[in-house]
Amino acid sequence: MLFRSTIMTAIYYVYEHTRPDTGNVFYVGKGSFKRAYSKAKRNKHWHNIVNKAQGFSVNIIAKDLDNIKQANFIPTKDGLVML
């Protein structure tokens, strides 16, 4: 029997969620694929903010990272910030 395996290469990124009502950042995360735009697997506090603000906006801070460990560090004007 012949098995064919497809390996999906994930490209990781760092993102932030902002409130549309105030423009304030309320969450910074790291992920791959469509994680930044997903409402699934978020905690109650996150959902309370999104409900009160009537949604959220996504800003990709860093992208095209080869692995999730690279997503632990994001560049800033002052150096690197660890998530």
Steps between C-alpha positions, in 0.01 A plus 500: 500500500635843409452794737547855391584758762465872457690720739355845545758762582357757736613858474467669838423860585441733794174695512307743716128551551369852538164631610312683222330728754821633661785385275676350803691172473348238732678184386834400345547145378695272272362249257484352153243463227183697596547508879507881520150520349344214696263539796541135596694393810509848656445557870195660660679832558589525129136433401372760751724766347401409143130502589523837675711654221275345231784317328875517461761597243813301415843649444783266397814616683753249364452240227673228299665350809639152443406356836295575808813575705578795272152631578598527867707808417373801310714791386434848639685827469667422834607145416311171539195434714433148626142374496 
